[in-house]
Amino acid sequence: MRGFNRLIFRRCDGYGVRMQCVDDQILEHFNAQGYAILPKILDANAVQSLLSAISKVENEGDSRQQKRGQMYAVRNLLARVPNVAKLAMSPTIRALVEPILGSDAKVVRALLFDKTAGANWKVAWHQDLSIAVNERIDVEGFGPWSMKAGVQHVQPPVSVLKRMLTVRVHLDDCFEDNGPLLVLGGSHAAGVLSRAQVADWRGKVAPVACTVGAGGVVLMRPLLLHASSAATAPRHRRVVHLEFASGELPGALTWAAEE
């Protein structure tokens, strides 16, 4: 990612002192590859503030997901942690989102992922194909449906997924030994992929490890093929996963975040 570190300095709503400029070079890379790695978006104080706020929900069982008794994810983070909702609306994050999705983009879901020695998990190659909505309403092109942590989820048409952006805010250092996100650049442009097509992409494109320090951000298209391996030196790898979308859903469907 050399060459993608041009920064504009200014105070941003209490979240860091650096605002990353998504300039033409970064945007060109993102559009072609489906991801971008931006270091030092949040300063140490902002990261610690988020960690303190998130620690309060780590013992709330109805939103947690666990492996062998160890928490590795928390859903419904916008409603549970006001600091996360504030972060999603801050100029710091909006400066990353709006050059890609436009000024009407809104946050539609937030999750927390963690990877520790007690919950050292890996994820196979996949695309993020479902969205969270307020209630199940049958609309042509939407399905199948599922329920996760009491929230309805559905797979929308590709046209909806193409108007979405994932912003992964790292609250811990994440390097090669800590199970970083792996991506196959360019795969987002191929639409929803079958198992055979996923295997084909794996054979022709070398994976990139999205390593970044605490306070860094990874931008990603939901349709980008991504995975992660188990950490070889497991320690906290906390990531606030924010999903943004532009445009409204059809019919009477509404994003879960709009309730």
N, C-alpha and C positions, 0 to 999 in steps of 0.2 A: 504493500500500500504506500510505498514511497511516493511522495508528491501529492498526497491527499491530506495534508495536515495544515492547510492555510487557515489561520484563526483570526477572528475578530474579537477584540477584548471589550467587554462591557458587563456591568452587573445585570443579572437576570432574575428578578423575582425571588432572590434568596437561594437560587439553585446555581451555585458556582459563579465564577468570575470570567469564564470563557464561553463565548458563543461560537460554535463551529459554523462556518459558512459552507453550505452545500452549494459550492460553485459549479461551473460548467464541467470541470474536469471530474469532480466527484459524481455529478449527475450522469455524465456519460458512462462512467464505469458502472454505476448502479443500474442504469437502464440495460446495459449489455450483459452484466453478470448476475443481476438480481440481488446483490448485497453490497454493503460498504462497511468498513470498520473505521470508526471515528474515536480516537483516544482523547482522554481528558475533557470530557464534556461536563462532568460534575466535579467539584472540588471535594476535598476530604471532609469538610464540615457538612456538605450536602449529603454525601454518602452516609456519614454517621447518623445524621438526622433520620434518614430513611431506614437504616438498620434498627434504630431505636424504636421507631413507630411500628415496623414489621414484627419485631420481637413480641409485641403485645398480642398478636393473633396466632402465634406459633402453637399455643396450647388450646386453641378453639377447635375441637374435634370435628365439627360439622363441615368445615371448609378445607380440612387438611387431607392430603393423600400420603400414605405411609408405606414403607417397605421395611419389613422385619421390625416394626415398632418405631422406625425412624422417619420423621417428616421429610418429604422430598418436594412437596408442592403445596401451594395454597391457592384456591380458586376465589373468585368474587372479590378480588383485592380492591377494586374501586370503592365498593360500599364499605369494606371493612377497615380500610386505611386511608383516611382523608389526605394524608401526605402524598399518597400515590396519585390520587385524583388531582391534587394541586400540581404535582410534577407533570402529569400528562397535559395540563393546560398552561404550563409555564412557557414564557418566551423561549427558554432554552430548548425545550423539546419541539415547540411549534416551529422553530427555525429549521429543524431537521425534516419535519413532516410536510410543511406547506409547499416547499419547492417540488415535492414529488406528487402530492395528492391535491394541492390547492387549498385555498383559505377556508373552504367549507368542510374540510376533514374534521372528524370528531373521534374521540377515543370510544371504542365499543367493547373492549374487554381488557382485563389485566389479571395476570397470574404471577405467582412467585415460584421459581424453581431453585432447588438447592441440591448440591451433590456433596456428600460427606462419606467418611469411612463406614458409617452405619447404613447409609443409603446410597451406595456407589453403583448407580444404574447406567445402563446403556440404552440407546434408542436406535432402531434400525432405520434405514433410509426410507423417507416418506415425504409427503407434502402435507401442509396444514389445510384441510379441506372443509372444516366445519366452522360455523359461526354460532354465537350465543344470541338467542332471541327471547322475548318475553313470554310468548305462549305459542303452542302449536296451532298453526293455521295452514291448511293445505293450499299451497300455491304452486302452479305449474312450474316444473323445473327445480323445485326444492325437495330434497330427500336423498338418502334416508335420514330418519330422525333418531335422536338419542337423548337421554337424560344424564347430566353430569352435575353432581353436587346440588341437585334440586333445580337446575336451570336447563331449559330446553335448548338443544343444539341440533343444527340441521346443515346438510351440505347444500350450498347454494349453487347457482349456475356459475360458470367460469367468469362471466362478465362481472359478477359481484366481487369475486376473489381478485380480479385484476385491478379493482379500485381500492385495494387494501394494502396496508404497510404494517410490518411488525417492527417495533423499536425495542431492542433488548438492552436494558440498562444494567451494567455489571456493578455489583456492590462489593465484589471481591476480585482479586487478581485471578485471571483465568489463562493459564498457559498450557503448553503441550502436555504436561503431566497431570492435568486436572480435568480431563475429559471435556475439551472444548467443543463447541458447535463445529461440525464439519459440513461443508456445502459443496455442491457441484455447480459451478458457475455456468450461467446461461440456460439451465434447465427450466427456469420459470417461464420461458417463452414458448414451451412446448405444450402447454395446457395440462389437463389432468392425465397422468401417465398410468398405463397398465403395468403389471409386474414385469412383463417382458421388456417394456420400454424403460423401466427403472434399471433393469439389469443392463440394458444397452448403454444407458447413460453412465453407469458405473464403469463400464468397460472402455469408454472413450474419453472420459474427462477425469483428470486427477483431482481428488478432493482437496479443499483448502481448509485449514484449521483457523477458525476465527478467534485468535488469541488477542486478549486486550486486558489492560490493567483495570483496577477498581476505578469507577468513574467514567469508563469508556462505554461506547454504545456500538452495537451492531444493528444496522438496518437490513431488513430482509423482506422480500416478497413471499407471501404465504405459499405460492406455487413452486418456490425453489426447493429442489431436493436437498434435504438436510438430515443429519444423523448426529450421534455422539457416542463415543466409546466410554467404557468405564475408566475412571482415573487410575493412574499408576501410583500417584502420591495423593490420595484423597484428602481433601480439606474442604471447608466451606467454598461453594461456588454459587453464591446467591445472585439470581438474575431476576429483575422485574421485567416481565414480558408484557408490553403494551401493544394492543392492536388498534389501528386507526382505519377508518373507512370514509370515503367520500360518496355522496349521493344517498338517497333513501332506499329502503327496501320496498318491493312491490306489494300491492294488495294491502292488507291490514297488518303485515309483519312489521315488527319494530325491534331494534337492537335491545338486548337485555340491559345495557347501560342506560337506556332511556326511561326505565321504569320510574 
